[in-house]
Amino acid sequence: MQNRVDDDLLYEVREGIGLVTFNRPTALNALTFDMYDRLGEICGEVRLAGPVKAIIITGAGGRAFAAGTDISLFQNFSTAQEGIDYEARMERMFAKLERCPVPTIAAIAGVCTGGAAVIAAACDLRIATRQLKYGFPIARTLANCLSAANIARVALLTGVGRAVDLLLTTRLIGADEALAIGLVNEILDTPEALLERAWTLGAQIATQAPLTMMAGKEVVRRMRANFGGIDDRDLIHLCYGSADFREGLTAFLAKRPPKFTAQ
């Protein structure tokens, strides 16, 4: 069966496997606020003894999982509080994704940056194509910040040193490095092979002990919560309320280099 809430995010369930597809390929599947909300709703609706045994999350078009949040949506932000509200909205989605009682598989073809890179980190398994480009370029683009919880989600996989490396250098790592550091579990040659492998993993998972898998997932979720459970509202307020944030947004939309002033 298929449930198309809108054209930007598609959801279908086939043979016990749920497939979420970010469907804005001309925009590298950049995520809208409604797409984040809908992903959370889907994960929140899954029940342990229900018909869905695993969820695959992927992006349409073969070029990107998703290129983070659609930056044009920040144009309406006028106060730092809106940045805090945005991060809280994101955290509500992540809470539902991580509490989803069945295993989640991120099938990543190509670009996976910003908020989408955190979604992938929050999934239980990650597989990718050789064209993977994973990272957080915000220090050279938008001048916002990652929340403490989101940094923890990445650092728990990569280690703190590499997470800081990604944030400060803004470099995007490729498939071989991602595999070497344990960020992804497998590399596939094509988007088609990637999705086929994701379905195979989902089918295998569907035969396994649900309580055992859920218990393992919950341990990891609690580890993340302890690792990232600090008050970061002052830092979010600092970045989203800055002139640099407005400059990064304006420069990005105008397709020119930003000029940051630490103000």
ABEGO torsion letter per residue (X at the ends): XBBBABAABBBBBBGGBBBBBBBBAAAGGBBBAAAAAAAAAAAAABBAABABABBBBBBBGGABABAEBBAAAAAABABAAAAAAAAAAAAAAAAAAAABABBBBBBBBEBBBEAAAAAAAABABBBBBAABBBEBAAAABAGBBBBAAAAAAAAAAAEAAAAAAAAAAGBBBBAAAAAAAGABABBBABAAAAAAAAAAAAAAAAABBAAAAAAAAAAAAAAAAAAABBBAAAAAAAAAABAAAAAAAAAAAAGBBBBBAGX
